[in-house]
Amino acid sequence: MASSNDRVLAALPGISGILVTPFDSEDRVAPAKLRPVIDRAVKAGVHILTANGNTGEFYGLTTAEAETMVHAVAEMVEGRVPVVAGVGRSIGDAVALARASRAAGASALMVHQPPDPFVAPRGVVSYVQRVAEAGDGLPLVLYLRNDGIGLDAIEKLCAVPGVAGVKWAAPSPLKLAEAIRRADPSTVWVGGLAEVWAPPFTAVGARGFTSGLINVWPEHSVAIHSALAAGDYARANELIATMSAFEELRAEEGNGTNVSVVKAALALMGQDCGHVRPPGAWPLTDRQATLLQQRLGEWGLLAGRQANAA
């Protein structure tokens, strides 16, 4: 029987679905609202589900709320796919979340890159080492959004015991290729900029990609992944073009509508997961809401209608 670590390594080259964090009308986390989203993603074939990622408004949650979410997600997933738990912020918070995530049954930890303005490359290495110790054997996935720390530091980060993969979320495929060349061949490199950037990242050696779209249209994400896995870039690009308007809406207002568009879409689909906390944009403008509704209608995703993945 495959170990938990083996399951994570086998799933990382797939789709890492980043779940939203639902809120109720009193601005409290409401995990139960996520159940139909999780069930649909698993049924569609999404390989990994992540709690407390950026699409989950990680930096808008308290540490206690993040703990609540990883426990709830692990319970609702029921072992059907690996659950990856995002950890980060202060080293104390990151260590506490790592321990809580392990206790909740998470399969791996995703380490958010520290956004502190005074980040030393060697300090990030120490940060990851501390998280790895707290995870007590759980595989680590580095979430690298800023490649400005340099390739030497990235190479050292990948060498930290326990690091199994890297989600590369910087728009620099050539630097990604060099980072892959320097790393241990067993390290799994995942495209961290979702479907739109998946083809160029795959072309230089990444496998799989992160996705917020899976909250809304997991079947389409799986179709894109299948095309890339088969080396059919033309089909993958065709499928990406279909959903590109969705991603363009998410990129508006300095990416401030990233989660807003996902949650607004879920509401239109009859799976309301509540609002987006500041500093995210909420609600959508009339123009944004109209465009979103048009796209969902075209894709057959509005409440009462069934989507077709391809």
C-alpha positions in Angstrom: 0.0 0.0 0.0 1.4 3.4 -1.0 2.5 5.7 1.9 1.1 9.1 2.4 4.3 10.6 1.1 4.2 8.4 -2.0 0.6 9.6 -2.7 1.7 13.2 -2.5 4.6 12.7 -4.9 2.4 10.8 -7.3 -0.3 13.6 -7.2 2.0 16.7 -7.4 2.4 16.5 -11.2 -1.4 16.8 -11.5 -3.7 19.7 -10.6 -3.3 21.3 -7.2 -6.7 22.8 -6.6 -6.7 25.9 -4.3 -10.0 26.0 -2.4 -11.8 29.2 -1.4 -12.5 29.9 2.2 -16.3 30.4 2.7 -17.7 33.1 5.0 -21.1 33.5 6.4 -23.1 36.8 6.7 -21.4 37.5 10.0 -17.9 37.2 8.5 -17.2 33.9 10.2 -15.5 31.0 8.4 -18.2 28.6 7.2 -16.4 25.4 6.0 -19.6 23.4 5.4 -20.4 25.6 2.3 -17.3 24.1 0.7 -18.6 20.5 0.6 -20.2 20.6 -2.9 -17.2 22.3 -4.3 -14.9 19.6 -2.9 -17.1 16.8 -4.0 -17.3 18.1 -7.6 -13.5 18.7 -7.8 -12.8 15.2 -6.6 -15.4 13.6 -8.9 -13.9 15.6 -11.9 -10.4 14.1 -11.2 -8.5 17.0 -9.5 -5.4 15.4 -8.0 -4.7 17.5 -4.9 -6.8 20.0 -2.8 -5.2 22.8 -0.9 -6.6 24.6 2.1 -5.2 28.0 3.1 -3.8 29.0 -0.2 -4.0 32.4 -1.8 -7.4 31.6 -3.4 -8.3 30.7 0.2 -7.5 34.2 1.4 -4.7 32.9 3.6 -3.5 36.4 4.6 -7.1 37.4 5.4 -7.5 34.6 8.0 -6.5 34.4 11.6 -4.3 31.5 12.6 -7.2 30.0 14.4 -9.4 30.3 11.3 -6.7 28.7 9.2 -6.6 25.8 11.6 -10.3 25.4 11.4 -10.2 25.3 7.6 -7.5 22.6 7.3 -9.4 20.4 9.9 -12.7 20.9 8.0 -11.2 20.3 4.5 -9.4 17.1 5.6 -12.6 15.8 7.1 -14.7 16.6 4.0 -12.1 15.2 1.6 -12.1 11.9 3.6 -8.8 10.7 2.1 -10.1 10.7 -1.5 -7.1 12.9 -2.6 -4.2 14.3 -0.7 -4.8 17.5 1.2 -2.1 20.1 1.2 -2.2 22.8 4.0 -0.8 26.2 3.4 1.4 27.6 6.2 3.2 30.9 6.6 3.3 34.4 8.1 5.5 34.8 11.2 7.7 31.8 12.0 5.6 31.2 15.1 2.4 31.1 13.1 3.9 28.9 10.4 5.2 26.4 13.0 1.9 26.3 14.8 0.0 25.8 11.6 2.3 23.1 10.5 1.7 21.2 13.7 -2.1 21.8 13.5 -2.2 20.7 9.9 -0.3 17.5 10.7 -2.8 16.8 13.5 -5.7 17.5 11.1 -4.5 14.8 8.7 -2.9 16.9 6.0 -0.8 15.0 3.5 1.7 17.8 3.0 2.5 21.4 3.8 2.7 24.3 1.3 5.0 26.9 2.6 4.0 30.4 1.6 7.0 32.6 0.7 7.5 35.2 3.4 6.3 38.6 2.2 8.3 40.5 4.8 10.2 43.5 3.2 13.4 42.4 4.9 13.8 38.9 3.7 17.3 37.5 3.5 17.8 34.5 1.2 19.5 32.5 4.0 16.7 33.6 6.3 14.1 31.9 4.1 16.2 28.7 4.2 16.1 28.9 8.0 12.3 29.6 7.9 11.7 26.5 5.7 13.9 24.3 7.9 11.9 25.3 11.0 8.6 24.5 9.3 10.0 21.1 8.1 10.9 20.3 11.7 7.4 21.2 12.9 5.9 19.1 10.1 7.6 16.1 11.6 7.9 14.1 8.3 5.2 15.7 6.2 6.5 16.5 2.7 6.9 20.2 2.0 6.0 22.1 -1.2 7.6 25.5 -1.5 5.3 28.2 -2.9 7.8 30.5 -4.7 6.2 33.8 -5.9 9.3 35.9 -6.0 12.3 34.4 -7.8 14.4 37.5 -6.8 15.9 35.6 -3.9 18.2 34.1 -6.6 18.9 30.7 -8.0 21.5 29.9 -5.3 19.0 30.4 -2.6 16.4 28.4 -4.5 18.8 25.6 -4.9 19.5 25.6 -1.1 15.8 25.7 -0.4 15.2 22.6 -2.6 17.9 20.8 -0.6 16.2 21.2 2.7 15.2 17.7 4.0 11.6 17.1 3.4 11.1 19.5 0.4 9.3 17.4 -2.2 8.2 20.0 -4.7 8.1 23.7 -5.7 5.1 25.7 -7.0 6.8 28.2 -9.3 4.6 31.3 -9.4 7.0 33.7 -11.1 6.4 34.6 -14.8 10.0 33.5 -15.7 10.1 30.1 -17.5 13.7 30.4 -18.4 14.8 30.9 -14.8 12.5 28.0 -13.9 14.3 25.8 -16.4 17.7 26.7 -14.7 16.3 26.1 -11.2 15.1 22.6 -12.4 18.5 21.9 -13.8 20.2 22.7 -10.5 17.8 20.7 -8.3 17.7 17.1 -7.3 15.8 15.2 -10.1 13.3 13.9 -7.6 12.0 17.4 -6.9 8.6 18.0 -8.5 8.2 21.4 -10.1 4.6 22.6 -10.4 3.4 25.6 -12.5 2.1 28.0 -9.8 0.4 30.5 -12.1 -2.6 28.4 -13.0 -3.8 27.2 -16.4 -2.8 30.2 -18.5 0.9 29.7 -17.7 0.8 25.9 -17.7 2.0 25.4 -21.3 5.3 27.4 -21.1 6.1 26.0 -17.7 5.4 22.5 -18.9 7.6 23.1 -21.9 10.7 23.7 -19.7 10.1 20.8 -17.3 7.3 21.7 -14.8 4.5 19.1 -14.3 1.0 20.0 -13.3 -0.3 23.3 -12.2 -2.2 25.1 -9.5 -5.8 26.2 -10.1 -8.5 28.4 -8.6 -10.8 27.6 -11.5 -11.4 24.1 -10.0 -13.8 25.7 -7.5 -16.0 26.7 -10.5 -15.2 24.4 -13.5 -12.9 21.5 -12.4 -13.8 19.5 -15.5 -12.2 22.1 -17.7 -9.0 22.2 -15.7 -8.8 18.4 -15.9 -9.2 18.6 -19.6 -6.4 21.1 -19.9 -4.1 18.9 -17.8 -4.9 15.8 -19.8 -4.0 17.7 -23.0 -0.7 18.8 -21.6 0.1 15.4 -20.2 -0.5 14.0 -23.7 1.8 16.6 -25.2 -1.1 18.1 -27.1 -0.3 21.8 -26.7 -2.7 22.9 -29.5 -5.6 21.3 -27.6 -4.4 22.7 -24.3 -4.1 26.2 -25.7 -7.6 25.9 -27.3 -9.1 25.0 -23.9 -7.2 27.8 -22.2 -8.5 30.3 -24.7 -12.0 29.3 -23.8 -11.5 30.2 -20.1 -9.1 33.1 -20.6 -11.8 35.7 -20.1 -12.3 34.3 -16.6 -8.6 34.7 -15.7 -8.5 38.2 -17.3 -11.3 39.2 -14.9 -9.4 37.7 -12.0 -6.4 39.8 -12.9 -8.1 43.2 -12.7 -7.5 45.8 -10.0 -4.0 44.6 -9.5 -5.2 41.0 -9.1 -7.5 42.2 -6.4 -10.4 40.5 -8.1 -8.7 37.1 -8.1 -10.8 35.5 -5.4 -13.7 37.8 -5.9 -14.5 36.5 -9.4 -14.3 32.9 -8.1 -16.7 33.6 -5.3 -19.1 35.6 -7.4 -19.1 32.7 -9.9 -19.9 30.2 -7.2 -22.9 32.4 -6.1 -24.2 32.5 -9.6 -23.9 28.7 -9.8 -26.0 28.3 -6.6 -23.0 27.4 -4.4 -22.6 30.7 -2.5 -19.4 30.8 -0.4 -19.9 34.3 0.8 -17.9 37.5 0.4 -14.2 38.4 0.0 -12.5 40.1 2.9 -10.5 43.3 2.5 -8.1 44.1 0.9 -9.7 42.0 -1.9 -12.2 43.7 -4.1 -15.8 43.1 -3.1 -18.4 43.1 -4.6 -17.6 43.0 -8.3 -18.4 46.1 -10.3 -21.6 46.0 -12.5 -19.4 45.6 -15.6 -17.4 42.8 -14.0 -20.5 41.0 -12.8 -22.2 41.2 -16.2 -19.1 39.9 -18.0 -18.8 37.0 -15.5 -22.5 36.1 -15.9 -22.1 36.1 -19.7 -19.1 33.8 -19.6 -20.8 31.3 -17.1 -23.8 31.3 -19.3 -21.7 30.4 -22.4 -20.0 27.6 -20.5 -23.3 26.2 -19.1 -22.3 26.8 -15.5 -25.2 29.0 -14.3 -27.4 27.5 -11.6 -29.7 24.8 -13.1 -27.4 24.2 -16.1 -24.8 21.5 -16.6 -21.3 22.3 -17.7 -19.5 20.4 -20.5 -15.7 20.2 -19.9 -14.7 20.1 -23.5 
